[in-house]
Amino acid sequence: MWEAQLPLFADDLARRGCLEAHCVGFIDDTMFTICRPMVGQESMYNGWKRLHKVKYQCVVLPNFMIGDWFGPSAGRTNDPQMLVDSELVPRLRAICERLGQRVCLYGDAAYPASEVLLRAPKRSNRTPAMAEYATAMSQYRECVEWAPVQLVRKIG
């Protein structure tokens, strides 16, 4: 995951105004529509989108490269479960130990917060200051929203 460059990524984001000094990238899940499978269609069905999907977890770095890609997973797998399945949090903790400094990723409110994973505050209990924080961080997190789409366009 570009381990040696992570401190430089954090410095670059901080210079550009990112509110989190140790943030080195952004995490999100993405889904791709598939044809209805002959077997196991229940696990691939995503009730939120009402389609059969496969899900991937993507980490995008400030240099717009994909730092980590996990999947495919079933369409009904939620973001916290994909995070557990990918073992990304233990890998980030190990990177922090090797580097001797804190690094973290920033994700949307669906992710569980930890020392290596920061998240946007949930909308249901946001204060005005939290809403301002979420808005400020969203400008940096946007890259993770469109990176997988660009990847599919390139290889598809």
C-alpha positions in Angstrom: 0.0 0.0 0.0 2.7 2.5 -0.9 4.0 2.2 2.7 7.1 4.4 2.4 5.1 7.2 0.9 2.3 7.3 3.4 3.8 10.0 5.6 4.4 12.1 2.5 0.7 11.6 1.5 -0.4 12.8 5.0 1.9 15.9 4.7 0.5 16.7 1.2 -3.1 16.4 2.3 -2.4 18.6 5.4 -0.8 21.2 3.2 -3.9 21.2 1.0 -6.1 21.9 4.0 -7.2 18.4 5.1 -8.5 18.6 8.7 -6.9 15.3 9.6 -3.2 15.5 10.0 -2.5 11.8 9.7 -4.9 11.0 6.9 -3.2 9.1 4.0 -6.2 8.0 1.9 -9.9 7.4 1.6 -12.0 4.2 1.8 -15.3 3.3 0.3 -17.2 0.4 -1.1 -18.4 0.2 -4.7 -20.9 -2.0 -6.3 -21.2 -3.4 -9.8 -24.4 -4.8 -11.3 -24.4 -8.4 -12.4 -26.9 -10.6 -14.1 -29.1 -12.6 -11.8 -27.0 -15.7 -10.8 -28.3 -19.2 -11.2 -27.0 -20.2 -7.8 -26.8 -18.0 -4.7 -28.8 -15.2 -6.0 -30.1 -14.2 -2.5 -26.6 -13.4 -1.3 -25.9 -11.3 -4.4 -29.1 -9.3 -4.2 -28.7 -5.8 -2.8 -32.0 -4.7 -1.3 -30.9 -1.1 -1.1 -30.3 -0.9 -4.9 -32.8 -3.7 -5.7 -30.4 -5.4 -8.1 -27.9 -8.2 -8.0 -24.5 -6.8 -7.3 -20.9 -7.6 -6.4 -19.1 -5.3 -4.0 -15.5 -4.2 -3.8 -13.7 -2.1 -1.1 -11.4 0.5 -2.5 -8.7 2.7 -0.8 -7.7 5.7 -2.9 -4.5 7.6 -2.1 -3.8 11.3 -2.7 -1.8 10.5 -5.8 -5.1 9.0 -7.2 -3.8 5.5 -7.2 -5.7 2.6 -5.7 -3.8 1.7 -2.6 -5.9 -1.3 -1.7 -8.6 -3.3 -3.5 -10.7 -6.0 -1.8 -13.4 -8.2 -3.3 -15.5 -9.4 -4.8 -18.0 -9.8 -2.0 -21.7 -10.6 -2.1 -24.0 -7.7 -2.9 -25.6 -7.7 0.5 -22.3 -7.5 2.4 -22.3 -4.3 4.4 -19.3 -1.9 4.7 -18.2 -2.9 8.2 -18.2 -6.6 7.3 -16.1 -6.0 4.2 -13.7 -4.1 6.4 -13.4 -7.1 8.7 -13.1 -9.5 5.8 -10.3 -7.5 4.1 -8.3 -7.3 7.3 -7.4 -3.8 6.4 -7.4 -2.4 10.0 -4.8 -4.9 11.3 -2.7 -4.3 8.2 -2.9 -0.5 8.9 -1.9 -1.0 12.5 1.1 -3.0 11.4 2.1 -0.2 9.0 1.8 2.3 11.9 4.2 0.2 14.0 6.7 -0.2 11.1 6.6 3.5 10.3 6.7 4.5 13.9 3.9 7.1 13.4 0.2 7.2 13.0 -1.5 7.0 9.7 -5.2 6.6 9.0 -7.9 6.4 6.4 -11.1 8.5 6.1 -14.4 6.9 5.2 -18.1 7.6 5.2 -20.4 7.2 8.2 -21.0 3.5 7.5 -17.5 2.5 8.7 -16.7 1.9 12.4 -14.2 4.4 13.7 -10.8 3.3 15.1 -7.3 4.7 15.5 -6.6 3.9 11.9 -10.0 4.6 10.4 -11.7 8.0 10.7 -15.3 8.4 9.6 -17.8 11.1 8.8 -20.3 11.7 11.6 -23.7 10.1 11.2 -26.3 12.5 10.0 -28.8 11.6 12.7 -26.7 13.1 15.5 -24.6 15.8 13.8 -24.0 19.1 15.5 -23.4 22.1 13.2 -19.6 21.8 13.8 -19.7 18.1 12.9 -21.6 18.9 9.7 -19.0 21.5 8.8 -16.3 18.9 9.4 -18.1 16.4 7.2 -18.5 18.9 4.4 -14.8 20.0 4.6 -13.6 16.3 4.5 -16.0 15.4 1.7 -14.0 17.4 -0.9 -11.0 15.1 -0.3 -13.1 11.9 -0.1 -14.7 12.4 -3.5 -11.8 10.8 -5.3 -12.7 7.4 -3.8 -16.2 7.7 -5.2 -15.2 7.9 -8.9 -11.9 5.9 -8.9 -13.5 2.5 -9.4 -15.7 3.9 -12.2 -12.7 5.2 -14.0 -11.0 1.8 -13.5 -13.9 0.0 -15.1 -13.9 2.4 -18.0 -10.2 1.8 -18.7 -10.4 -2.0 -18.6 -14.0 -2.5 -19.8 
